[in-house]
Amino acid sequence: MTHKTLCTIADVADLEPGLREIRQHLHQHPELSNEETATAALVADKLRALGYQVTTGLGGHGVVGSLTSGSGSRSIGIRADMDALPIAERTGVSYASQYPGKMHACGHDGHTTMLLGAAEQLARSKNFSGTVHLIFQPAEEIGFNSGAERMLAEGLFARFPCDAVYGLHNHPGYPVGKMMFRSGPFMAACDTVNITIHGKGGHAARPHMAVDPILVAGSLVVALQSIVSRSIDPNETAVVTIGSLHSGHASNVIPETARLEMSVRSFDAGVRKILEERIRTLVEHHATGYGARAEIEYVPGYPVLVNHDQETAFALSVAKELLGEENVIDNLPPISGSEDFAYFLQQKPGCFLRLGNGDSAALHNPAYNFNDQSLTFGAAYWTRLVERYLAE
């Protein structure tokens, strides 16, 4: 081991130009969930050049880079996601997406690059004793049958044992260089519900001879909002959002069907169960009351992301060492967004944290862009976390 002092921001400052170049290259060449071929190849090549043992093709395009130093028996996993979103970019930056309708609107290009920066610093300092597994995960954005699920199903932690696992996400609205933590339930479970109302089509001038699915759907949009306000404990948190409603093609035709698509979010398994039961019952009976029939497709998504107390306290202490207490928030309110890192935390103790992205556009917005000033903060943080966890 060549260093005895833990990594600081200054230690990775020389990596910044190269990291910026990598991040902007990834931003120009976004790949959607399950299509991360070039991104995975770039990651694997970088890791091999740094001396990591590299495994590819895990859970689709997943990459794991492993490095051992010293004689320690402990191991740690650090995860970054790689996929982009089907959004047309409107940032106006010189390195904007070259692929129409695709962009890194959630900062996974930055997450990947920060972990590559940590990979380089860990390889050149080797200031740890044990094994670090750097997990580059595909298909986080897909919402179900995700990269995390498939990597685990293909034996991620059996092949690459980890005593703890950590991950992060950038957070617009908080300053660059500030980190946010929360122990316990941190990010919501998210389920998708697709509802098809089957009515009876007919002439717009003779509604009494038809069963109007648009009327049923419109009424149902309002009725569904009563579930959170009247079926869920006011001390609990739940969200029911109808994001899509489609029906009909002409003003003078009552259509046969109407389709609603919903996002349902919660932070508690019991609340999640109540939401499903109430949605199914209300939708079915509501449609029947109008003489229609409801077909319900309930698609379970990511579970509640629950950070472990001990691992969160450890990650928090590393952030305070690196950034100073004034730049660390230790009790960020729960976030209603969802994350498939939750599956990792169901199998291993660990923590998922947030890193400020400055005054940027919101996540999943066409104007969003990852803040390159965060690159060295993330690289230094992951390096120091590994050094502290695998201290000799």
C-alpha positions in Angstrom: 0.0 0.0 0.0 1.6 3.2 -1.1 -0.6 5.8 0.6 -1.5 6.0 4.3 -3.7 9.1 4.1 -7.3 8.8 2.8 -8.3 10.2 -0.5 -9.2 13.9 -0.8 -10.7 16.0 -3.6 -7.2 17.3 -4.4 -5.9 13.7 -4.9 -8.2 13.3 -7.9 -8.0 16.8 -9.3 -5.7 15.7 -12.1 -8.3 13.2 -13.3 -10.9 15.9 -13.9 -10.2 16.7 -17.6 -10.3 13.0 -18.5 -13.5 12.4 -16.6 -15.1 15.4 -18.2 -14.2 14.0 -21.6 -15.6 10.6 -20.8 -18.9 12.0 -19.3 -19.5 14.2 -22.3 -18.7 11.4 -24.7 -21.3 9.2 -22.9 -23.8 12.1 -23.0 -23.4 12.4 -26.8 -23.9 8.6 -27.2 -26.9 7.7 -24.9 -28.2 4.1 -25.0 -31.6 3.1 -23.7 -32.3 0.3 -21.2 -31.0 -3.1 -22.5 -29.2 -1.4 -25.3 -26.0 -0.3 -23.5 -23.6 -2.1 -25.8 -21.1 0.7 -26.5 -21.3 2.1 -22.9 -20.5 -1.3 -21.4 -17.7 -1.8 -23.9 -16.2 1.6 -23.0 -16.4 0.8 -19.2 -14.9 -2.7 -19.7 -12.0 -1.3 -21.7 -11.2 1.4 -19.1 -11.3 -1.1 -16.3 -9.1 -3.6 -18.1 -6.5 -0.9 -18.8 -6.5 -0.1 -15.1 -5.7 -3.7 -14.1 -9.2 -4.8 -13.0 -10.5 -8.3 -13.4 -13.5 -7.6 -15.7 -16.7 -9.6 -16.2 -19.2 -8.5 -18.9 -22.6 -9.5 -20.0 -24.1 -9.9 -16.5 -27.9 -9.1 -16.5 -27.7 -8.0 -20.1 -24.9 -5.5 -20.6 -23.8 -5.3 -16.9 -20.0 -5.0 -16.2 -18.2 -5.8 -12.9 -14.6 -4.7 -12.3 -12.9 -6.4 -9.4 -9.6 -5.3 -7.7 -7.9 -6.8 -4.7 -5.2 -5.2 -2.6 -3.4 -6.4 0.5 -4.5 -9.4 2.6 -7.9 -8.2 3.9 -10.8 -10.6 3.6 -13.6 -8.1 3.4 -15.2 -6.9 0.2 -17.4 -4.0 -0.9 -19.6 -3.2 -3.9 -20.1 0.2 -5.5 -22.8 0.5 -8.2 -23.4 3.0 -11.0 -26.2 2.8 -13.6 -25.5 3.3 -17.3 -28.8 3.7 -19.3 -30.4 6.7 -20.8 -34.0 7.8 -21.5 -36.3 8.0 -24.6 -36.4 11.9 -24.4 -35.5 14.4 -27.1 -32.7 16.6 -25.7 -33.1 20.4 -25.4 -30.0 21.4 -23.5 -28.3 23.3 -26.2 -24.8 22.1 -25.1 -22.1 21.4 -27.7 -22.0 17.8 -26.7 -25.7 17.1 -26.9 -27.1 13.7 -27.8 -26.3 12.6 -31.3 -29.2 10.1 -31.2 -32.6 11.7 -31.9 -35.1 10.9 -29.2 -32.6 9.6 -26.7 -30.7 11.5 -24.0 -29.0 11.1 -20.6 -31.8 13.0 -18.8 -31.1 11.4 -15.4 -27.3 11.7 -15.1 -26.4 8.1 -15.5 -23.5 9.3 -17.7 -22.2 11.1 -14.7 -22.7 8.2 -12.3 -20.8 5.9 -14.6 -18.0 8.4 -15.0 -17.6 9.1 -11.3 -17.2 5.4 -10.6 -14.6 5.2 -13.4 -12.8 8.0 -11.7 -12.8 6.1 -8.4 -11.6 3.0 -10.3 -8.5 4.9 -11.5 -7.7 6.4 -8.1 -8.1 3.1 -6.3 -5.9 1.3 -8.9 -3.1 3.8 -8.7 -3.1 4.2 -4.9 -4.2 0.7 -3.7 -4.7 2.2 -0.3 -7.0 -0.6 0.9 -6.9 -4.2 2.0 -9.5 -6.4 0.6 -11.6 -6.6 -2.6 -13.7 -3.9 -4.3 -16.3 -4.8 -6.9 -17.3 -1.9 -9.1 -20.8 -2.7 -10.5 -21.9 -1.0 -13.7 -25.6 -1.8 -14.1 -27.8 -1.6 -17.2 -31.5 -1.0 -17.4 -32.4 1.0 -14.3 -34.9 3.2 -16.1 -37.0 0.4 -17.5 -39.2 0.1 -14.3 -39.6 -3.7 -14.2 -37.4 -6.7 -15.0 -34.6 -4.3 -14.5 -30.8 -4.6 -14.7 -30.5 -5.0 -10.9 -33.1 -7.8 -10.9 -31.4 -9.7 -13.7 -27.8 -9.2 -12.3 -29.0 -10.6 -9.0 -30.8 -13.5 -10.8 -27.6 -14.3 -12.6 -25.7 -14.6 -9.3 -24.1 -11.2 -8.8 -23.4 -11.5 -5.1 -22.6 -15.2 -5.3 -20.0 -14.5 -7.9 -18.8 -11.2 -6.4 -19.4 -11.4 -2.7 -19.9 -8.1 -1.0 -20.1 -7.4 2.7 -21.9 -4.1 1.9 -23.1 -2.3 -1.2 -23.4 1.4 -2.0 -24.8 3.6 -4.7 -25.7 7.2 -5.4 -27.8 9.5 -7.5 -27.4 13.1 -8.4 -29.9 15.5 -7.0 -30.9 18.8 -8.8 -31.6 21.7 -6.5 -28.8 21.0 -4.0 -25.4 22.6 -4.4 -22.5 20.7 -6.0 -20.3 19.2 -3.4 -23.2 18.6 -0.9 -24.3 15.0 0.0 -27.6 13.9 1.4 -28.5 10.8 3.4 -31.5 9.1 5.0 -31.6 5.9 7.0 -34.6 3.6 6.6 -37.2 3.9 3.8 -35.8 6.5 1.4 -37.3 6.0 -2.1 -40.7 4.8 -3.0 -42.0 1.6 -4.4 -43.5 2.2 -7.8 -46.2 0.1 -9.5 -47.8 0.6 -12.9 -51.5 0.0 -13.5 -52.9 -0.2 -17.0 -56.7 0.0 -17.1 -58.9 -0.7 -20.1 -62.5 0.3 -19.9 -64.7 -1.8 -22.2 -67.9 0.0 -23.2 -70.2 -0.2 -26.2 -69.5 2.0 -29.2 -72.1 4.0 -31.0 -73.2 7.2 -32.6 -72.5 10.4 -30.7 -76.1 11.5 -31.3 -77.5 8.4 -29.6 -75.5 7.9 -26.3 -78.4 6.0 -24.8 -77.7 3.2 -27.2 -74.1 3.0 -26.2 -71.9 2.7 -23.1 -69.5 5.5 -23.2 -66.0 4.4 -21.9 -64.8 8.0 -21.9 -67.4 9.0 -19.4 -66.4 6.1 -17.2 -62.7 6.9 -17.6 -63.2 10.6 -16.8 -65.2 9.8 -13.7 -62.7 7.2 -12.7 -59.8 9.7 -12.8 -61.5 11.7 -10.1 -62.6 8.7 -8.1 -59.1 7.2 -7.9 -57.8 10.3 -6.1 -60.1 9.4 -3.1 -57.9 6.4 -2.4 -55.0 8.3 -1.0 -57.2 10.8 0.9 -59.7 8.3 2.2 -58.1 4.9 2.4 -54.5 5.6 3.5 -53.5 6.7 7.0 -52.8 10.5 6.9 -49.4 9.7 8.6 -48.4 7.6 5.6 -47.3 8.7 2.2 -48.8 7.5 -1.1 -49.1 8.8 -4.6 -51.7 7.9 -7.3 -51.1 9.6 -10.7 -52.9 9.0 -13.9 -50.3 9.8 -16.5 -52.1 8.7 -19.7 -55.7 8.6 -20.9 -56.5 7.6 -24.5 -59.8 6.9 -26.2 -61.6 7.5 -29.5 -60.6 9.1 -32.8 -63.6 11.2 -33.9 -65.9 13.7 -32.3 -69.1 12.0 -33.5 -68.2 8.5 -32.5 -68.5 6.9 -29.0 -65.6 4.5 -28.9 -65.5 0.9 -27.7 -62.7 1.4 -25.1 -60.7 3.8 -23.1 -57.3 3.2 -21.6 -55.7 4.7 -18.5 -52.1 4.3 -17.3 -51.2 5.0 -13.7 -48.2 5.3 -11.5 -48.7 4.2 -7.9 -46.0 5.0 -5.2 -45.7 4.1 -1.6 -43.1 3.8 1.2 -44.6 0.9 3.2 -45.4 -2.7 2.2 -48.7 -2.6 4.0 -49.7 0.7 2.3 -48.6 -0.8 -1.1 -51.0 -3.7 -0.5 -53.9 -1.5 0.4 -53.4 0.6 -2.7 -53.6 -2.4 -5.0 -56.7 -3.8 -3.2 -58.5 -0.5 -3.3 -57.6 0.3 -6.9 -58.8 -3.0 -8.1 -62.1 -2.9 -6.2 -62.9 0.7 -7.0 -62.1 0.3 -10.8 -64.1 -2.8 -11.2 -67.2 -1.6 -9.3 -67.0 1.9 -10.8 -67.0 0.5 -14.4 -69.9 -1.9 -13.5 -71.9 1.0 -12.2 -71.9 2.5 -15.6 -72.6 -0.7 -17.4 -69.1 -1.1 -18.6 -66.3 -3.7 -17.8 -62.8 -3.0 -16.5 -59.7 -4.9 -17.4 -56.8 -4.3 -15.0 -53.2 -5.0 -15.6 -51.3 -4.4 -12.3 -47.5 -4.4 -12.9 -45.4 -4.6 -9.7 -42.4 -2.3 -10.0 -39.4 -1.6 -7.8 -39.8 -2.1 -4.1 -39.3 0.5 -1.4 -35.6 1.4 -1.1 -34.6 0.9 2.5 -31.2 2.1 3.7 -29.5 0.2 6.5 -28.8 2.1 9.7 -25.1 1.1 10.2 -24.1 1.4 6.6 -25.8 4.7 6.3 -24.1 6.0 9.4 -20.7 4.9 8.0 -21.3 6.5 4.6 -22.4 9.7 6.3 -19.2 9.8 8.4 -17.1 9.4 5.2 -18.9 12.3 3.6 -18.4 14.6 6.6 -14.7 13.7 6.6 -14.3 14.5 2.9 -16.6 17.5 2.6 -17.1 18.9 6.1 -20.2 18.7 8.2 -21.7 21.8 6.7 -21.9 20.1 3.3 -23.7 17.0 4.5 -27.5 16.5 5.2 -28.2 13.5 7.4 -32.0 13.4 7.3 -33.2 14.2 3.7 -37.0 13.8 3.4 -38.1 10.6 1.6 -38.1 10.8 -2.2 -41.2 9.7 -4.2 -39.0 8.6 -7.1 -38.0 4.9 -7.3 -34.8 3.0 -7.7 -33.9 -0.6 -8.5 -30.9 -0.4 -6.2 -33.6 -1.4 -3.7 -33.2 -5.0 -4.9 -29.5 -4.9 -3.9 -30.4 -3.6 -0.5 -32.8 -6.5 0.0 -29.9 -8.9 -0.3 -27.0 -6.9 1.2 -26.6 -4.2 3.8 -25.8 -0.8 2.3 -26.8 2.7 1.6 -28.1 4.8 -1.4 -27.2 8.5 -1.1 -27.7 11.7 -3.1 -25.1 14.1 -4.5 -26.0 17.7 -5.3 -26.3 18.7 -9.0 -26.6 22.4 -8.6 -29.3 24.5 -10.0 -30.0 22.2 -13.0 -33.2 21.3 -14.7 -35.2 18.5 -13.0 -34.4 14.8 -13.7 -36.2 13.4 -16.8 -36.5 16.9 -18.2 -35.3 17.6 -21.8 -33.2 20.5 -20.5 -31.4 18.4 -17.7 -27.7 18.0 -17.8 -25.3 16.4 -15.3 -23.0 18.9 -13.6 -19.4 18.1 -14.5 -18.2 19.9 -11.4 -19.5 16.9 -9.4 -17.2 14.4 -11.1 -14.2 14.8 -8.8 -16.5 14.9 -5.7 -18.0 11.6 -6.6 -14.7 10.0 -7.6 -13.0 11.1 -4.3 -16.0 10.0 -2.2 -16.2 6.5 -3.6 -12.4 6.2 -3.3 -12.4 7.3 0.3 -15.4 5.1 1.2 -13.6 2.0 -0.1 -10.4 3.0 1.7 -12.3 3.4 5.0 -14.4 0.3 4.6 -11.4 -1.8 3.6 -8.9 -0.2 6.0 -6.0 -2.5 6.9 
